Amino acid sequence: MKKLCLLGLAIGLASHSVWADTKSASIENKDAFVSNLMKQMTLDEKIGQLRLISIGPEMPRELIRKEIAAGNIGGTFNSITRPENRPMQDAAMRSRLKIPMFFAYDVIHGHRTIFPIPLALASSWDMDAIGRSGRIAAKEAAADSLDITFAPMVDISRDPRWGRTSEGFGEDTYLVSRIAKVMVKAYQGDTPSAADSIMASVKHFALYGAVEGGRDYNTVDMSPVKMYQDYLPPYRAAIDAGAGGVMVALNSINGIPATANMWLMQDLLRKEWGFKGLAVSDHGAIFELIKHGVARDGREAAKLAIKAGIDMSMNDTLYGKELPGLLKSGEIQQSDIDNAVREVLGAKYDMGLFKDPYLRIGKAEDDPADTYADSRLHRAEARDIARRSMVLLKNQNETLPLKKTAKIVLVGPLAKAPIDMMGSWAAAGKPDQSVTLLDGMTRALGDQAKLTYVRGANITSDKKVLDYLNFLNFDAPEVVNDPRSAQVMIDEAVKAAQQADVIVAAVGESRGMSHESSSRTDLNIPANQRDLIKALKATGKPLVLVLMNGRPLTILDEKEQADAILETWFSGTEGGNAIADVLFGDYNPSGKLPITIPRSVGQIPTYYNHLSIGRPFTPGKPGNYTSQYFDDTTGPLYPFGYGLSYTSFSLSDMALSSTTLNKTGKIDASVTVKNTGKRDGETVVQLYIQDVVGSMIRPLKELKNFQKVMLKAGEQKVIHFTIEEDDLKFYNAQLKYAAEPGKFNVQIGLDSEDVTQQSFELL
């Protein structure tokens, strides 16, 4: 019996699509459906499905619609509203086979409601909060007709010079892997075919966070053991969680660009991991194979990419042009093209687009009256999640929380910076909808206290940096400096500070300083802002630093100058309200660092779980002939997992249920955590394990579990962790994933350094 044209019914067309009107397998059978459709496709139609086109000047909308109708485009990105995407889907329905388009976008930490940057989300160590941010982002994006996001970004980052540190979840394999699973499930919901879900495309596959020197797009040279042990697990976690797509990295891996890397894309991703989803190149990456020096020309670049298994060419100029000739000459096989087409069609099937191409576009009469209406935002959720992401680094003499009856002066270039509050990759967020710190503090205080605001400094006085930050903003300069001299601005701030009870200084980076291609050699707060801080310190008034930044900054001097330091990262649409909640004690901070803060850029990399060495430095003992920097204190400024609260917590000694573990057994490790302060609060209890002796050198410790716990003042709770053999496994020199018998140290603490320890033996 002929199948009804589900697509035709969905859009109310009289004509039936070719693929839906044949005696093919039911649309409910994915493999049979895709195979049947491919039998009806011409070569040009197949190649068209492999082209992912960027909306922009090089491809105006009228031309795009014409190309779509001709079957020459498989998907687009950077069109983000229903009225934009509906005409393109209409064009697809005019094509011979009526194969639907998909619409993609970089929904990284929110869509219209902007949540804290990923590094900040990781600072919450709160999987429920992180999941809520992703689910809301998916719902908002789907409501705007988007089908897929190029996220989550799960690159391990241990060099904060890299600008894209802001987009990831930090330095630790275990923490990032857990978040990767949460974000994939949040984006895709129960199924990516649901109208309020979008497909996740995990990136950047692979090892992009390890670029040499922290310089974007640079090379990566890494041992297989380090890859498997430290850098690959988060991508695997996302894929195991069901991510429908993978975006391929721009970097090379051991001399071979990821976009042409047969081992990476075929042996590892497809064969070893069993990935059956969509592999998309990064923007222009196939053409860049020429610049990498592995392809003579565009023809060879297209050949290398398609044979490696790059299914879609983002911002394509080469697949459409070169694949027909490559096939005709026999340099590639029909199967190379068909394998890629099958994955593209399979992804569209999984997105639910063959059953309803307008699943997320909807009907024109149902479009929101105002796409950018404030009522479409999720402000309460954004505020709550932003509060959870902040890390209290210092609080001398209980400077915080501030009293709402105090005279407060607010200074700094980031106190009134709505665009910076959103951070990089702010999707469809609007600066005029974000709450600045000045806004938030003003609302929190009302008429209770006197709040004075003065700018005090510009983001930077370096014209070269300023020109860089404004280069890519076509509408208007993103960073606008006050034309007055630096000294005049500082003098104004000092005069205001002298009349106040306490100073709050919002300092750090503009969002453009922590962005793609924004790598830095210097991680200090810009010099003119440091001059402001020094002048404010000289007033003798209590000084609170509110840091806004997308990466760890070297704040050694600022740590000594400030009475309190609150790390807020870039906290999103509701950032100003959320920061004010923490400053005034309406919320007790509970964030913990997901990445180490170094003392200086010269210490990088300074991640916590480094390998054991033969001559370690021991604090308090002579440093000669040990692994140290003789000109500075060895060790970080703030360790991984660190974060204070307005209350205090204590941990009891650890109890182990057994001192031996067999391969099928379990050990219970427990501690009692107590809120020893006067306020209710949350903390994160962290479990670390050290493999003391192995067949190869093992890290000093590795995070293996954690629990975030809320305790009322004076309350205590026993926290249990279960340890099994799987927690002890690692990749050995032969890349075998196994645990080795021997002694293991178990550490439990409130950060990676301050821990209680016990030992057991794996039999």
TILO-148083 format. One line per 4 residues: number of its first residue (from 0); for each residue x, y, z of C-alpha. Coordinates in Angstrom, 2 decimals. Each point is the difference from the previous one (the first is absolute). Layout:
N
NUM) X,Y,Z  ...
//
This chain:
763
0) 0.00,0.00,0.00  1.28,3.40,-0.89  1.09,2.12,2.94  -1.65,3.34,0.47
4) 2.27,2.92,-0.60  0.59,1.03,3.58  2.14,2.88,-1.14  -2.63,1.24,-2.42
8) -2.66,-0.17,2.69  2.23,1.86,2.41  0.34,2.98,-2.31  -3.31,-0.24,-1.78
12) 1.43,-0.51,-3.47  -2.02,-1.73,-2.65  2.96,-1.75,-1.59  1.65,-2.98,1.61
16) 3.75,-0.21,0.48  1.68,-2.65,-2.08  1.46,-1.83,3.01  -3.28,-0.09,1.90
20) -2.14,-1.25,-2.85  1.83,-3.20,-0.86  -0.56,-3.54,1.22  2.86,0.46,2.42
24) 0.40,-1.06,3.57  -1.95,1.92,2.60  1.34,3.34,1.18  0.10,-1.68,3.41
28) 2.96,-2.13,-1.16  2.93,2.43,-0.14  2.56,-2.13,-1.85  -2.44,-1.20,-2.63
32) -1.44,3.48,-0.43  3.41,1.63,-0.49  1.19,-2.74,-2.35  -3.12,0.31,-2.13
36) 0.36,3.77,-0.21  3.64,-0.26,-1.03  -0.92,-2.30,-2.90  -2.05,2.85,-1.44
40) 2.67,2.68,0.33  2.21,1.23,-2.78  3.69,0.61,0.62  -0.56,3.76,0.12
44) -2.78,-0.42,2.54  2.22,-2.17,2.15  2.85,2.47,-0.07  -2.44,2.81,0.76
48) -0.87,-1.70,3.27  3.65,0.23,1.06  0.12,3.79,-0.21  -0.58,2.02,3.20
52) -0.27,3.65,-1.02  0.62,3.06,2.13  -2.50,2.83,-0.28  1.98,3.06,-0.98
56) 1.13,2.40,-2.72  1.67,-2.75,-2.03  -3.32,-1.85,-0.29  -2.98,2.41,0.06
60) -3.40,-1.37,0.97  -1.52,0.14,-3.47  2.86,-2.06,-1.42  -0.19,-2.43,2.92
64) -3.68,-0.63,-0.61  0.69,-0.58,-3.68  2.78,-2.48,0.81  -2.17,-1.79,2.57
68) -2.82,-0.41,-2.52  2.52,-1.50,-2.41  1.01,-2.56,2.65  3.47,1.48,0.45
72) 0.00,0.75,3.76  -0.55,-2.33,2.94  -0.08,2.46,2.88  0.80,3.53,1.07
76) 1.22,1.73,3.11  -0.30,3.52,1.42  -3.67,0.47,-0.93  -1.81,-0.02,3.31
80) -3.65,0.97,-0.35  -3.08,-1.66,-1.43  -0.57,2.71,-2.65  3.61,-0.45,-1.15
84) -0.12,-3.78,-0.22  -3.52,-0.61,-1.25  0.72,1.28,-3.55  3.04,-2.27,-0.18
88) -2.00,-3.03,1.07  -2.64,1.03,-2.53  2.75,-0.03,-2.63  1.00,-3.50,1.08
92) -3.61,-1.09,-0.47  0.22,1.26,-3.58  3.02,-2.19,-0.71  -0.45,-3.23,-1.94
96) 0.21,-2.32,3.00  -1.20,2.47,2.61  2.79,-0.95,2.40  -0.34,2.34,2.97
100) 2.68,2.43,1.10  1.37,0.21,3.51  0.95,3.27,1.69  3.00,0.20,2.30
104) 1.46,2.52,2.43  2.59,0.30,2.75  -2.25,-0.30,3.04  2.79,-0.31,2.57
108) -1.31,1.39,3.30  -3.51,1.08,-0.79  -1.92,1.21,-3.02  -2.07,3.08,0.80
112) 0.48,-0.29,3.73  3.77,0.01,0.45  1.26,-2.11,2.86  3.50,0.21,1.49
116) 2.81,-1.01,-2.34  0.81,-3.73,0.08  3.04,0.51,2.23  -2.32,1.69,2.49
120) -2.63,-2.73,-0.31  2.71,-2.52,0.87  0.83,2.11,3.06  -3.42,-0.84,1.41
124) 0.86,-3.72,0.16  -3.80,-0.25,-0.10  -1.16,-2.47,-2.64  -3.66,0.89,0.46
128) 0.65,3.69,-0.56  2.21,-0.68,-3.02  -2.66,-2.30,-1.44  -2.69,2.63,0.52
132) 2.05,2.55,-1.94  0.36,-2.40,-2.92  -3.67,-1.03,-0.02  -1.17,3.62,-0.01
136) 2.49,0.84,-2.74  -1.34,-2.89,-2.08  -3.61,1.06,0.48  0.73,3.60,-0.94
140) 2.06,-1.00,-3.03  -2.59,-2.51,-1.20  -2.72,2.62,0.41  2.01,2.19,-2.37
144) 0.16,-2.80,-2.64  3.51,-1.31,0.73  0.65,-3.73,-0.36  3.60,-0.52,1.11
148) 2.64,1.73,2.10  3.76,-0.21,-0.26  0.34,-0.80,3.69  0.95,-1.05,2.58
152) 3.63,1.06,-0.27  1.86,-2.56,2.13  3.63,0.72,-0.80  2.22,-0.45,3.05
156) 1.77,3.32,0.60  3.18,0.15,2.09  1.48,3.13,-1.54  -2.10,3.07,0.82
160) 1.85,2.03,-2.61  -2.42,-1.68,-2.43  -2.92,2.34,-0.58  -2.50,-2.81,-0.38
164) 0.59,-1.09,3.58  -3.19,1.97,0.65  -2.05,-2.38,-2.17  1.04,-3.18,1.76
168) -0.51,-1.54,3.42  3.54,0.12,1.33  3.05,-2.17,0.47  -1.29,-3.25,1.50
172) -0.91,-3.06,-2.04  -2.54,-1.41,2.43  -1.86,3.26,0.67  -0.14,0.95,-3.69
176) -1.17,-3.50,-0.95  -2.87,0.14,2.49  -1.06,3.40,-1.29  0.27,-1.22,-3.61
180) -2.61,-2.69,0.70  -2.27,2.44,1.79  0.11,2.56,-2.81  -0.66,-2.52,-2.77
184) -3.04,-1.34,1.82  -1.16,3.55,0.75  0.17,1.08,-3.64  -1.51,-3.18,-1.43
188) -2.51,-0.73,2.75  -1.64,-3.39,-0.27  0.59,0.10,-3.76  1.45,2.52,-2.47
192) -3.15,-0.49,-2.06  -2.11,1.81,2.61  -1.23,3.45,-0.96  1.63,1.57,3.05
196) 3.37,-1.76,-0.40  3.01,0.66,-2.19  2.76,-2.35,-1.05  3.37,0.34,1.75
200) 3.18,0.06,-2.06  2.91,-0.40,2.41  3.17,1.94,-0.76  2.84,0.46,-0.80
204) 1.02,-3.52,-0.91  2.71,-0.34,1.10  2.55,1.38,2.45  -0.62,3.61,-0.99
208) 0.56,1.24,3.56  3.61,-1.20,-0.12  1.17,2.30,-2.79  3.68,0.84,0.39
212) 0.68,3.18,1.95  -3.72,0.56,0.58  -0.11,1.56,-3.47  -3.23,-0.63,-1.87
216) 0.10,-2.20,-3.12  3.49,-1.18,0.92  1.40,-3.52,-0.12  -0.48,-2.78,2.55
220) 2.71,-2.58,0.56  -1.01,-2.53,2.63  0.74,-3.57,1.02  -2.78,-2.54,-0.53
224) -0.09,-0.75,3.73  -0.62,3.64,0.88  -2.69,0.22,-2.67  -1.88,-3.04,1.24
228) 0.47,0.73,3.68  -0.57,3.76,0.22  -1.36,1.59,-3.17  -2.23,-2.47,-1.86
232) -2.40,-1.15,2.77  -2.29,3.09,-0.08  -0.71,-0.46,-3.72  -0.66,-3.68,0.61
236) -2.31,0.86,2.89  -2.03,2.32,-2.24  -0.25,-2.64,-2.71  -0.95,-2.70,2.48
240) -2.73,2.36,1.26  -1.44,0.01,-3.53  1.42,3.12,-1.64  -1.21,-0.08,-3.59
244) 2.88,2.01,-1.40  3.69,0.75,0.29  1.70,3.20,-1.12  3.56,-0.69,-1.11
248) 2.83,2.13,1.35  2.13,2.48,-1.94  3.30,-1.16,1.50  2.38,-2.68,-1.18
252) 0.72,-3.05,2.12  3.52,-1.35,-0.09  0.52,1.57,-3.41  -3.33,-0.86,-1.64
256) -2.89,2.49,0.02  -3.11,-1.37,1.67  -2.01,0.73,-3.16  2.17,-2.46,-1.96
260) 0.87,-2.37,2.82  -1.00,-3.55,-0.92  1.07,-1.39,3.37  -2.06,2.56,1.90
264) -3.13,-0.06,-2.13  -0.11,-3.62,-1.13  2.05,-2.23,2.29  -0.85,1.76,3.26
268) -3.35,1.73,-0.47  -1.82,-2.38,-2.33  1.59,-3.38,0.68  1.27,0.07,3.59
272) -2.76,2.20,1.43  -2.76,-1.11,-2.35  -1.21,3.52,-0.80  -2.71,-0.02,-2.67
276) -0.92,3.68,-0.04  0.81,3.12,-1.97  3.59,1.27,-0.28  0.24,3.69,-0.96
280) 3.12,1.94,-0.85  0.71,3.24,1.80  -0.42,3.22,-1.95  2.13,-0.11,-3.16
284) 2.15,-2.82,1.38  0.08,-2.05,-3.20  1.46,2.88,-1.99  2.52,0.53,2.81
288) 1.52,-3.41,-0.72  1.87,1.86,-2.74  1.45,2.44,2.55  0.84,-2.88,2.33
292) 2.15,-1.32,-2.81  -1.61,-3.42,-0.45  -1.99,0.87,-3.15  1.36,1.53,-3.20
296) -3.28,1.63,-0.95  -3.72,0.02,0.65  -0.51,-3.20,-1.93  2.40,-1.93,2.20
300) -1.40,1.64,3.14  -3.52,-1.17,-0.86  1.33,-3.48,-0.72  1.82,-0.26,3.33
304) -3.02,1.23,1.96  -2.64,-2.20,-1.60  2.19,-3.10,0.28  0.74,0.78,3.65
308) -3.73,0.07,0.65  -0.91,3.69,0.16  -3.69,-0.23,-0.84  -0.80,3.69,-0.34
312) 2.19,2.86,-1.13  -0.73,3.09,2.06  -0.05,3.19,-2.06  0.64,-2.26,-2.96
316) 1.91,1.11,-3.05  1.63,-3.31,-0.88  -2.37,-2.96,0.32  -2.45,1.46,-2.49
320) 2.76,0.95,-2.39  2.42,-2.93,0.26  -1.83,-3.21,0.93  -1.55,-0.66,-3.45
324) 3.38,0.12,-1.70  1.68,-2.07,2.70  -2.63,-2.69,-0.43  0.26,0.05,-3.77
328) 3.78,-0.38,0.13  -0.22,-2.88,2.45  1.92,1.85,2.72  -2.94,-0.55,2.33
332) -2.66,-2.68,-0.03  -3.77,0.31,-0.13  0.00,-1.58,3.46  1.98,2.97,1.38
336) -2.81,2.32,-1.01  -2.79,-2.40,0.91  1.36,-0.58,3.49  -0.06,3.73,0.64
340) -3.45,0.50,-1.50  -1.37,-2.83,2.11  1.16,1.76,3.17  -1.46,3.35,-1.06
344) -3.37,-1.53,-0.83  0.15,-2.09,3.15  0.56,3.12,2.11  -2.96,1.73,-1.64
348) -2.08,-3.09,0.67  1.08,0.03,3.65  -0.92,3.69,0.24  -3.53,-0.93,-1.07
352) 0.18,2.04,-3.20  -1.17,-2.69,-2.41  -3.20,-0.44,1.95  -0.47,3.77,0.22
356) 2.43,2.41,-1.68  -1.73,2.84,1.87  0.25,-1.71,3.37  1.83,2.94,1.59
360) -0.92,2.70,-2.51  -3.73,-0.33,0.53  -2.66,2.04,-1.76  0.45,3.67,-0.79
364) -3.13,0.94,1.93  1.56,-1.52,3.13  3.23,2.00,-0.21  0.68,2.16,3.06
368) -1.25,3.55,-0.43  3.41,1.20,1.17  2.84,-2.48,-0.45  2.14,1.99,2.42
372) -2.65,0.55,2.66  1.23,-0.08,3.56  -2.87,-2.35,0.84  1.75,-2.74,-2.00
376) 2.94,-0.01,2.42  0.46,-2.23,3.03  1.33,2.58,2.42  -0.69,-1.74,3.31
380) 1.85,-3.13,-1.09  2.90,2.03,-1.41  0.36,1.91,3.27  -0.04,-3.15,2.11
384) 2.52,-1.84,-2.15  2.31,3.04,-0.17  0.08,0.25,3.79  1.01,-3.63,0.24
388) 2.94,0.54,-2.38  1.88,2.64,2.00  3.15,-0.83,1.96  0.95,1.93,3.13
392) 3.80,0.07,-0.06  0.71,2.24,2.97  -2.01,1.50,2.83  2.31,1.57,2.56
396) -1.62,1.18,3.23  -3.44,-0.95,-1.36  -0.01,2.98,-2.36  -2.81,-1.76,-1.84
400) -2.92,-0.04,0.08  -0.41,3.76,-0.27  -2.42,1.83,2.24  -2.88,1.58,-1.88
404) 0.27,3.05,2.28  3.59,0.76,-0.98  1.27,2.78,-2.25  1.30,-1.91,-3.01
408) 2.00,1.24,-2.96  -0.09,-2.19,-3.11  2.89,0.49,-2.40  1.53,-1.75,-2.98
412) -0.51,-0.30,-3.76  -2.09,-3.17,0.38  -2.52,1.40,2.48  -2.13,1.30,-2.84
416) 0.78,-2.31,-2.91  -3.11,-1.85,-1.23  1.68,-1.62,-2.99  2.92,-1.30,2.05
420) -2.33,-1.44,2.62  -1.21,-2.51,-2.61  3.46,-1.34,-0.84  1.14,-1.46,-3.30
424) -2.30,-2.01,-2.29  -3.11,1.68,1.37  -2.19,-1.47,-2.76  -3.19,2.07,-0.43
428) 0.44,1.88,3.28  -0.55,3.73,-0.06  2.24,2.33,2.02  -2.90,2.31,0.80
432) -1.68,-2.93,1.77  2.95,-0.83,2.23  0.20,1.31,3.55  3.23,1.83,0.84
436) 1.60,-0.02,3.43  -1.04,3.62,0.46  -3.58,-0.96,-0.84  0.06,-2.95,2.39
440) 1.50,1.86,2.94  -2.35,2.95,-0.50  -3.03,-2.28,0.06  1.27,-1.93,3.01
444) 0.58,3.14,2.05  -3.05,2.02,-0.92  -0.09,2.92,2.42  1.87,-1.82,2.77
448) 3.50,1.20,-0.76  1.94,2.48,-2.05  1.58,-1.49,-3.12  2.38,2.14,-2.04
452) 1.32,-1.12,-3.37  3.11,1.28,-1.77  1.75,-1.72,-2.88  3.53,0.35,1.35
456) 1.73,-1.58,-3.00  -0.48,-1.30,-3.51  0.26,-3.68,-0.87  3.40,0.68,-1.51
460) 2.09,2.97,-0.97  1.84,-2.01,-2.63  -1.18,1.25,-3.40  1.17,-3.14,-1.77
464) -2.10,-2.17,2.31  -2.95,2.35,-0.30  0.14,-0.12,-3.80  0.14,-3.80,0.13
468) -3.03,-0.23,2.27  -2.05,2.22,-2.31  1.15,-1.51,-3.29  -2.75,-2.58,-0.47
472) -2.95,1.99,1.29  -1.54,1.35,-3.17  -2.91,1.88,1.54  1.81,2.14,2.57
476) 3.17,-0.10,2.09  -0.35,-2.63,2.70  2.37,1.76,2.38  -0.41,3.77,0.29
480) 2.57,1.83,2.10  -0.62,3.04,2.13  2.11,2.71,-1.69  1.26,1.46,3.27
484) 3.53,-0.72,1.17  0.66,-3.00,2.22  1.12,2.22,2.87  -3.10,2.18,-0.11
488) -2.19,-3.11,0.18  2.01,-1.47,2.89  -0.10,3.29,1.91  -3.79,0.08,-0.37
492) -0.27,-3.57,1.29  2.28,0.66,2.96  -1.95,3.12,0.98  -3.24,-2.00,-0.03
496) 1.59,-2.87,1.90  1.17,2.30,2.76  -3.62,0.88,0.72  -1.15,-3.63,0.10
500) 0.01,-2.78,2.57  1.00,-2.69,-2.49  1.20,-0.21,-3.61  -1.23,-2.53,-2.56
504) 2.19,-0.14,-3.12  -1.19,-1.89,-3.09  3.18,-0.86,-1.87  1.39,-2.58,-2.41
508) -0.41,-0.64,-3.72  -2.45,1.08,-2.64  -1.75,-2.98,-1.52  2.01,0.36,-3.20
512) 3.17,-0.71,1.95  -1.26,-3.53,0.71  -1.25,-1.10,-3.38  0.98,-2.01,-3.04
516) 3.43,1.18,-1.22  0.43,2.16,3.13  3.07,-1.71,1.38  2.11,1.98,2.46
520) 3.65,-0.04,1.06  -0.78,2.02,3.13  -2.75,-1.09,2.38  0.15,3.07,2.23
524) -2.94,2.34,0.34  0.77,2.83,-2.49  2.53,2.50,1.35  -2.33,3.01,0.25
528) -2.46,-2.03,2.08  2.84,-1.14,2.27  0.93,3.65,0.51  -3.58,0.68,1.06
532) 0.04,-2.89,2.49  3.27,1.23,1.48  -1.39,3.50,0.46  -3.19,-1.33,1.59
536) 2.01,-2.16,2.40  1.92,3.09,1.09  -3.20,1.59,1.31  -0.05,-2.52,2.83
540) -3.65,-0.81,-0.57  -1.13,-3.65,-0.21  0.43,-1.10,-3.62  -2.13,-2.67,-1.68
544) 1.09,-1.19,-3.44  -2.69,-1.40,-2.27  1.87,-1.85,-2.74  -1.53,-0.36,-3.45
548) 2.02,-2.15,-2.35  -0.12,-3.07,-2.20  3.17,-1.68,1.21  2.11,-0.15,3.14
552) 1.89,3.26,0.44  3.27,0.46,1.86  -1.18,2.05,2.98  2.93,-0.41,2.40
556) 0.22,3.72,0.80  -3.78,0.40,0.07  -0.29,-2.81,2.54  2.17,2.02,2.37
560) -1.73,3.31,-0.72  -3.61,-1.09,0.28  -1.90,-0.77,3.15  -2.39,-2.24,-1.94
564) 0.02,-1.51,-3.50  -3.05,-1.42,-1.74  0.61,-1.86,-3.27  -3.14,0.48,-2.10
568) 1.41,-0.92,-3.44  -2.53,1.29,-2.56  -3.31,-0.79,1.63  -2.58,0.64,-2.71
572) -3.27,1.83,-0.45  -0.78,0.17,3.73  3.60,0.45,1.07  -0.40,3.34,1.73
576) -2.87,-1.20,2.16  1.78,-3.26,0.81  3.25,1.73,1.01  -1.95,2.43,2.18
580) -1.75,-2.94,1.67  3.39,-1.39,0.98  1.60,3.33,0.96  -2.82,0.86,2.39
584) -0.37,-3.48,1.44  -3.40,-0.82,-1.48  1.78,-3.05,-1.40  2.91,-1.84,1.59
588) 2.64,-0.79,-2.64  0.82,-3.68,-0.53  2.01,-0.15,-3.23  3.30,-1.86,-0.30
592) 2.73,0.52,-2.57  -0.15,-2.41,-2.97  3.44,1.21,-1.05  3.15,0.97,1.86
596) 0.88,3.67,0.42  3.77,0.38,-0.48  2.21,2.49,1.81  1.52,1.11,-3.30
600) -0.14,-0.81,-3.68  3.44,-1.58,0.33  -1.49,-2.89,2.02  -2.30,-1.13,-2.79
604) -1.00,-2.79,-0.27  -0.79,-0.36,3.69  -2.89,-2.49,0.16  -0.48,-1.91,3.25
608) 0.28,-3.63,-1.16  3.52,0.04,-1.39  2.12,-3.13,-0.12  2.32,-1.09,2.78
612) 3.64,0.94,-0.56  3.35,-1.10,1.40  0.96,3.29,1.63  -3.16,1.66,1.24
616) 0.10,3.27,1.87  -1.11,-0.28,3.62  -1.35,3.19,1.60  2.07,1.07,3.00
620) 3.12,-1.79,-1.17  2.96,1.29,-2.08  -0.89,0.21,-3.66  3.42,-0.70,-1.47
624) 0.00,-2.82,-2.53  -3.77,-0.45,0.23  -2.69,0.82,-2.54  -0.70,3.65,0.80
628) 0.18,3.57,-1.19  2.65,1.55,2.23  -1.28,3.55,-0.55  -3.54,-0.57,1.27
632) -2.03,-2.22,2.27  -0.59,-3.41,-1.53  -3.65,-0.87,-0.35  -3.15,1.80,-1.12
636) -1.52,3.17,1.38  -3.34,-1.81,0.39  -0.28,-3.77,-0.50  -2.53,-1.97,-2.00
640) -3.18,-0.55,1.99  0.53,3.05,2.22  -2.77,2.33,1.10  -1.10,1.71,3.22
644) -3.39,0.61,1.56  -1.53,2.49,2.43  -0.13,-2.90,2.43  2.68,-2.55,0.84
648) 0.16,-3.77,-0.39  2.02,-2.73,1.61  0.68,-3.59,-1.04  0.56,-2.90,2.34
652) 2.68,-2.60,-0.58  -0.92,-2.43,-2.75  -1.33,-3.47,0.67  0.49,-2.86,-2.47
656) -2.23,-3.04,0.18  2.96,-2.19,-0.91  3.73,0.28,-0.59  -0.15,-2.47,-2.87
660) -1.99,-0.11,-3.23  -0.47,-2.90,-2.38  -0.95,0.38,-3.64  -3.72,-0.48,0.60
664) -0.22,1.70,3.36  -0.70,3.50,1.29  1.43,2.25,2.67  -2.00,2.68,1.77
668) 1.98,3.16,0.79  -1.79,2.33,2.35  0.55,3.29,1.82  -2.17,2.19,2.15
672) -0.31,3.54,-1.29  -1.21,2.62,2.43  -1.11,3.59,-0.45  1.97,1.61,2.83
676) -1.06,3.56,-0.78  -3.04,2.15,0.65  -1.62,-0.11,-3.45  -1.62,-2.69,-2.10
680) 2.15,-0.89,-2.96  1.09,-2.49,-2.64  3.38,-1.54,-0.61  1.47,-2.60,-2.34
684) 1.57,-3.08,1.55  2.60,-1.36,-2.43  1.44,-3.53,-0.31  3.50,-0.50,-1.43
688) 1.94,-3.22,-0.53  3.71,-0.61,-0.52  1.41,-3.17,-1.51  3.21,-0.16,2.05
692) 2.02,-2.46,-2.13  -0.80,-0.97,-3.57  1.51,-1.33,-3.18  0.37,3.61,-1.08
696) 0.06,3.32,1.84  -3.39,0.95,1.39  -1.37,3.40,1.09  0.40,1.24,3.56
700) -3.79,-0.10,0.26  -3.05,-0.16,-2.26  -3.53,1.20,0.64  -2.30,-3.04,0.02
704) -3.23,1.28,1.53  -1.58,2.92,1.85  -3.20,0.95,1.77  -1.45,3.45,0.49
708) -1.75,0.20,3.35  -2.14,2.65,1.71  0.28,0.27,3.78  -1.72,2.27,2.45
712) 2.16,1.80,2.54  1.23,-2.61,2.48  -1.31,-2.92,-2.07  2.19,-2.94,-0.91
716) -0.36,-2.84,-2.47  1.86,-3.19,-0.83  1.07,-0.07,-3.64  0.57,-3.39,-1.62
720) 1.99,-0.81,-3.13  0.12,-3.44,-1.59  3.33,-1.10,-1.48  0.10,-2.85,-2.52
724) 2.66,-1.44,-2.27  -1.25,2.14,-2.90  1.01,3.11,1.96  3.59,-1.26,0.02
728) 0.40,-0.80,-3.68  2.32,1.91,-2.31  1.51,-0.31,-3.45  3.40,-1.66,0.23
732) 2.86,0.18,-2.48  -1.77,-2.50,-2.27  -3.22,2.08,0.22  -1.67,-2.78,1.92
736) -2.59,1.38,2.40  0.44,-1.91,3.24  0.69,0.30,3.71  3.21,-1.37,1.48
740) 0.22,-1.65,3.43  1.74,1.98,2.69  -0.36,2.87,2.44  -2.38,2.91,-0.54
744) -0.36,3.18,2.02  -3.49,1.42,0.46  -0.29,3.72,0.67  -3.14,1.92,0.93
748) -0.04,3.76,0.35  -1.69,3.30,-0.76  2.64,0.76,-2.63  2.79,-1.95,-1.67
752) 2.67,0.96,2.55  -1.68,0.00,3.41  -0.90,-3.68,0.36  -0.24,-2.87,2.46
756) 1.58,-3.28,-1.16  -0.29,-3.78,0.47  1.37,-2.94,-2.00  -1.16,-3.36,-1.29
760) 1.40,-2.84,-2.07  -1.44,-1.25,-3.30  0.44,-3.76,0.01
//
